Amino acid sequence: MQSPPYILLLLSDKMNSWSVLDPAEGYGLVKVFPNYEEAENWLLEDEYEPLEGRLSSSEIHANI
């Protein structure tokens, strides 16, 4: 694992689409997916590993 780890956030919206956000770039949008499975596959192809934990969108927007 990279040290320090490079973290991306996977966030769903009310329409059940999934967005990958990059906290290192001011939570900028990296990519949008129509479902969780496609987002998960894309992240796994790039060898990202899942971490446990959740944030609400209000917590993310407070950090932007």
N, CA, C and O of each residue as an XYZ file, in Angstrom:
256
protein
N       0.836     -1.181      0.000
C       0.000      0.000      0.000
C       0.883      1.248      0.000
O       1.915      1.295      0.669
N       0.471      2.221     -0.736
C       1.200      3.480     -0.839
C       1.164      4.204      0.501
O       0.160      4.143      1.211
N       2.242      4.885      0.851
C       2.278      5.618      2.115
C       2.735      7.038      1.851
O       3.832      7.201      1.318
N       1.992      8.071      2.178
C       0.617      7.963      2.670
C      -0.312      7.509      1.553
O      -0.016      7.709      0.375
N      -1.439      6.895      1.922
C      -2.346      6.391      0.887
C      -2.990      7.515      0.088
O      -3.258      8.595      0.615
N      -3.233      7.246     -1.190
C      -3.950      8.190     -2.039
C      -5.412      7.786     -1.995
O      -5.764      6.682     -2.412
N      -6.257      8.656     -1.502
C      -7.655      8.318     -1.246
C      -8.567      9.016     -2.247
O      -8.418     10.205     -2.527
N      -9.511      8.253     -2.775
C     -10.604      8.789     -3.571
C     -11.902      8.482     -2.842
O     -11.998      7.470     -2.148
N     -12.898      9.341     -2.992
C     -14.199      9.117     -2.371
C     -15.201      8.676     -3.417
O     -15.218      9.185     -4.538
N     -16.035      7.725     -3.036
C     -17.121      7.260     -3.885
C     -18.419      7.706     -3.229
O     -18.723      7.318     -2.101
N     -19.178      8.522     -3.946
C     -20.368      9.155     -3.382
C     -21.567      8.899     -4.275
O     -21.486      9.069     -5.491
N     -22.690      8.488     -3.675
C     -23.913      8.288     -4.460
C     -24.822      9.497     -4.295
O     -24.724     10.240     -3.318
N     -25.709      9.680     -5.269
C     -26.676     10.765     -5.162
C     -28.088     10.182     -5.114
O     -28.262      8.964     -5.114
N     -29.080     11.044     -5.073
C     -30.469     10.597     -4.959
C     -30.954      9.848     -6.191
O     -31.923      9.092     -6.116
N     -30.293     10.050     -7.319
C     -30.659      9.359     -8.562
C     -29.926      8.011     -8.675
O     -30.053      7.315     -9.682
N     -29.165      7.652     -7.642
C     -28.395      6.421     -7.565
C     -27.276      6.343     -8.594
O     -26.889      5.250     -9.006
N     -26.752      7.497     -9.014
C     -25.517      7.488     -9.791
C     -24.374      7.662     -8.789
O     -24.581      8.134     -7.671
N     -23.192      7.280     -9.198
C     -22.035      7.266     -8.303
C     -20.926      8.140     -8.866
O     -20.593      8.049    -10.048
N     -20.355      8.986     -8.016
C     -19.279      9.893     -8.416
C     -18.017      9.569     -7.632
O     -18.065      9.289     -6.434
N     -16.894      9.611     -8.325
C     -15.591      9.473     -7.680
C     -15.035     10.880     -7.526
O     -14.911     11.615     -8.507
N     -14.698     11.258     -6.291
C     -14.164     12.576     -5.967
C     -12.742     12.451     -5.447
O     -12.396     11.458     -4.807
N     -11.920     13.453     -5.720
C     -10.529     13.457     -5.293
C     -10.313     14.529     -4.224
O     -10.260     15.716     -4.545
N     -10.187     14.122     -2.947
C      -9.975     15.098     -1.876
C      -8.695     15.922     -2.048
O      -8.639     17.071     -1.609
N      -7.681     15.355     -2.675
C      -6.423     16.074     -2.880
C      -6.569     17.209     -3.890
O      -5.725     18.103     -3.951
N      -7.635     17.171     -4.679
C      -7.898     18.205     -5.680
C      -9.148     18.998     -5.336
O      -9.915     19.361     -6.228
N      -9.362     19.271     -4.052
C     -10.518     20.054     -3.622
C     -11.832     19.329     -3.845
O     -12.853     19.952     -4.132
N     -11.803     18.017     -3.713
C     -12.978     17.156     -3.940
C     -13.506     17.297     -5.365
O     -14.712     17.243     -5.603
N     -12.589     17.478     -6.299
C     -12.963     17.579     -7.706
C     -13.491     16.259     -8.239
O     -13.096     15.184     -7.786
N     -14.378     16.358     -9.194
C     -14.991     15.196     -9.807
C     -13.993     14.491    -10.710
O     -13.395     15.115    -11.587
N     -13.810     13.189    -10.499
C     -12.912     12.382    -11.319
C     -13.706     11.663    -12.407
O     -13.321     11.677    -13.576
N     -14.818     11.033    -12.014
C     -15.604     10.246    -12.960
C     -16.982      9.967    -12.361
O     -17.130      9.900    -11.141
N     -17.986      9.806    -13.220
C     -19.357      9.490    -12.791
C     -19.760      8.157    -13.415
O     -19.436      7.870    -14.568
N     -20.474      7.349    -12.630
C     -20.924      6.034    -13.078
C     -22.421      5.891    -12.855
O     -22.963      6.473    -11.915
N     -23.097      5.122    -13.707
C     -24.542      4.954    -13.564
C     -24.936      4.002    -12.439
O     -26.090      3.994    -12.011
N     -23.977      3.190    -11.950
C     -24.293      2.267    -10.854
C     -23.030      1.941    -10.058
O     -21.911      2.217    -10.489
N     -23.245      1.349     -8.890
C     -22.140      1.045     -7.989
C     -21.166      0.038     -8.593
O     -19.952      0.189     -8.452
N     -21.683     -0.974     -9.255
C     -20.831     -2.026     -9.795
C     -19.807     -1.479    -10.792
O     -18.643     -1.880    -10.768
N     -20.232     -0.577    -11.658
C     -19.287      0.005    -12.627
C     -18.232      0.851    -11.922
O     -17.060      0.824    -12.299
N     -18.639      1.598    -10.906
C     -17.674      2.401    -10.143
C     -16.681      1.499     -9.427
O     -15.476      1.751     -9.451
N     -17.183      0.459     -8.796
C     -16.314     -0.478     -8.081
C     -15.322     -1.133     -9.040
O     -14.133     -1.224     -8.733
N     -15.802     -1.590    -10.198
C     -14.908     -2.222    -11.174
C     -13.825     -1.263    -11.648
O     -12.667     -1.659    -11.781
N     -14.184     -0.009    -11.904
C     -13.212      0.979    -12.358
C     -12.132      1.200    -11.293
O     -10.943      1.267    -11.606
N     -12.557      1.313    -10.045
C     -11.591      1.510     -8.964
C     -10.697      0.288     -8.778
O      -9.492      0.425     -8.567
N     -11.275     -0.892     -8.854
C     -10.477     -2.110     -8.688
C      -9.504     -2.310     -9.847
O      -8.401     -2.817     -9.645
N      -9.900     -1.917    -11.056
C      -8.989     -2.013    -12.210
C      -7.757     -1.152    -11.998
O      -6.662     -1.511    -12.433
N      -7.929     -0.020    -11.333
C      -6.799      0.868    -11.044
C      -6.124      0.518     -9.723
O      -5.304      1.280     -9.210
N      -6.479     -0.643     -9.180
C      -5.868     -1.211     -7.982
C      -6.103     -0.401     -6.715
O      -5.294     -0.449     -5.789
N      -7.209      0.345     -6.670
C      -7.595      0.976     -5.416
C      -8.210     -0.077     -4.522
O      -8.863     -1.002     -5.006
N      -8.011      0.053     -3.228
C      -8.570     -0.889     -2.269
C      -9.603     -0.169     -1.418
O      -9.396      0.981     -1.031
N     -10.729     -0.844     -1.121
C     -11.766     -0.196     -0.317
C     -11.327     -0.012      1.135
O     -10.619     -0.849      1.697
N     -11.756      1.085      1.723
C     -11.573      1.364      3.143
C     -12.951      1.475      3.765
O     -13.886      1.950      3.120
N     -13.086      1.048      4.995
C     -14.361      1.159      5.686
C     -14.570      2.592      6.158
O     -13.630      3.264      6.580
N     -15.800      3.041      6.082
C     -16.127      4.365      6.586
C     -17.086      5.074      5.666
O     -17.206      4.740      4.488
N     -17.762      6.049      6.212
C     -18.737      6.813      5.439
C     -18.654      8.276      5.834
O     -18.336      8.610      6.975
N     -18.944      9.139      4.877
C     -19.076     10.573      5.099
C     -20.387     11.017      4.485
O     -20.820     10.469      3.471
N     -21.008     11.985      5.081
C     -22.205     12.564      4.452
C     -21.761     13.643      3.492
O     -20.653     14.168      3.605
N     -22.628     13.978      2.541
C     -22.274     15.019      1.585
C     -22.048     16.343      2.285
O     -21.234     17.145      1.828
N     -22.751     16.598      3.391
C     -22.547     17.862      4.118
C     -21.135     17.922      4.724
O     -20.555     19.004      4.809
N     -20.580     16.788      5.141
C     -19.214     16.769      5.648
C     -18.208     17.052      4.545
O     -17.198     17.717      4.776
N     -18.477     16.553      3.358
C     -17.584     16.793      2.228
C     -17.641     18.255      1.813
O     -16.602     18.884      1.613
N     -18.840     18.800      1.683
C     -18.993     20.189      1.259
C     -18.423     21.161      2.292
O     -18.020     22.269      1.936
N     -18.384     20.768      3.548
C     -17.805     21.627      4.583
C     -16.291     21.729      4.424
O     -15.682     22.693      4.887
N     -15.673     20.723      3.763
C     -14.218     20.707      3.582
C     -13.770     21.317      2.264
O     -12.570     21.441      2.023
N     -14.699     21.695      1.416
C     -14.320     22.254      0.109
C     -13.976     23.716      0.247
O     -13.632     24.365     -0.741
